[in-house]
Amino acid sequence: MTAEKYFIDNDELENKTPKLIKEKGLSHIPEDRHKRATIDDFTMEENMALGLQDQYSKGVLLDYSEIEKKTNEYIEKYDIRPTDGKIKFGGLSGGNQQKVVVARELERENKFIIAAQPTRGVDIGAIEMIHNTIFK
């Protein structure tokens, strides 16, 4: 039996950190957003920035105005409700929580997307929106 090897642009991904794999262009929409993608006690804005701190940093500090600006763009584009990015993520419906994860992962520069049951536990309206967005 041989081990599988995974590459993006001829770069092997084995033994790479999650940060390096993301920088190579891999986006991931996990099966369980609560265990693998979000923090309920963080705001929607903070969850939008998870894993993208380098993108939103000014030196050693985060550029919260840029995070707010991008979050507002994604709220509109992905029809996330309520529209207040400062609301706690845990207060959103399951469909809107998943839209946050989908927006964050699809709006990053990516070459490859792994989506493991991206519509698990969401309402029919969110399912349609998520499928349409992923398959664009």
C-alpha positions in Angstrom: 0.0 0.0 0.0 1.4 3.4 -0.9 0.6 6.7 0.8 -1.1 9.4 -1.2 0.6 12.7 -1.8 -1.1 16.0 -2.2 0.1 19.0 -4.2 -0.9 22.5 -5.1 1.1 23.9 -8.0 3.7 21.1 -7.7 4.3 21.9 -4.0 3.8 18.9 -1.8 1.5 19.6 1.2 2.7 16.9 3.5 4.2 18.2 6.8 3.2 21.7 6.0 1.5 23.9 8.7 -2.1 24.9 8.2 -1.0 28.4 7.7 1.4 27.4 4.8 -1.3 25.2 3.2 -3.8 28.1 3.3 -1.1 30.4 1.8 -0.7 27.9 -1.0 -4.4 28.4 -1.9 -6.4 25.8 0.0 -9.7 26.8 1.4 -11.7 24.6 3.7 -15.4 24.6 4.6 -15.5 21.9 7.3 -18.3 19.6 8.2 -18.6 20.9 11.8 -18.2 24.7 11.8 -18.3 24.9 15.6 -15.3 22.5 16.1 -13.2 23.5 13.1 -14.0 26.9 11.8 -15.5 29.4 14.2 -15.7 30.6 17.8 -19.2 31.3 19.1 -18.1 33.9 21.6 -16.4 36.0 18.9 -18.2 38.5 16.8 -19.1 37.9 13.2 -16.3 40.2 12.3 -13.8 38.4 14.4 -14.9 35.0 12.8 -14.5 36.5 9.4 -10.9 37.3 10.2 -10.0 33.9 11.7 -7.0 32.4 9.9 -6.5 35.7 7.9 -4.8 37.7 10.6 -1.8 38.4 8.3 -4.2 39.8 5.7 -5.7 42.2 8.2 -2.7 43.3 10.2 -1.0 46.6 10.4 2.4 45.7 11.9 1.5 43.8 15.1 -2.0 45.1 15.3 -5.2 44.1 13.5 -6.8 46.6 11.2 -10.3 46.5 12.6 -11.6 49.0 10.2 -10.6 46.8 7.3 -12.1 43.8 9.0 -15.4 45.7 9.5 -15.3 46.9 5.8 -14.8 43.4 4.4 -17.4 41.9 6.8 -20.0 44.4 5.6 -19.2 43.6 2.0 -19.6 39.8 2.7 -22.8 40.4 4.7 -24.4 42.1 1.7 -23.0 39.7 -0.9 -23.9 36.5 1.0 -27.2 37.9 2.5 -26.1 37.3 6.1 -28.6 38.3 8.7 -28.6 40.2 11.0 -26.4 42.7 9.2 -24.5 43.8 12.3 -21.0 42.4 12.1 -20.5 43.1 15.8 -23.1 40.6 16.9 -21.8 37.4 18.6 -21.5 34.6 16.1 -23.3 32.2 18.4 -26.4 34.4 18.2 -26.7 33.8 14.5 -29.0 31.1 13.0 -27.2 28.0 11.7 -27.7 29.0 8.1 -26.2 32.5 8.7 -23.3 30.9 10.7 -22.5 28.7 7.7 -22.8 31.7 5.3 -20.0 33.4 7.4 -17.7 30.4 7.0 -18.5 30.1 3.3 -17.9 33.8 2.7 -14.6 33.8 4.6 -13.3 30.7 2.7 -14.6 31.6 -0.7 -13.5 35.2 -0.6 -9.9 34.3 0.2 -7.5 33.8 -2.8 -7.8 30.1 -3.3 -6.8 27.5 -5.9 -8.6 24.5 -4.3 -11.6 24.2 -2.0 -12.5 21.3 0.3 -16.1 21.5 1.3 -17.2 18.7 3.6 -21.0 18.7 3.9 -21.1 22.6 3.6 -24.9 22.6 4.1 -25.1 20.4 7.1 -27.6 21.7 9.6 -28.8 24.7 7.6 -32.2 25.7 6.3 -33.4 25.2 2.7 -32.8 28.8 1.7 -29.3 28.8 2.9 -28.7 25.4 1.3 -29.6 26.8 -2.1 -27.5 30.0 -1.7 -24.5 28.0 -0.5 -24.7 25.5 -3.4 -25.1 28.2 -5.9 -22.1 30.1 -4.5 -19.8 27.1 -4.3 -20.6 25.9 -7.8 -20.1 29.3 -9.5 
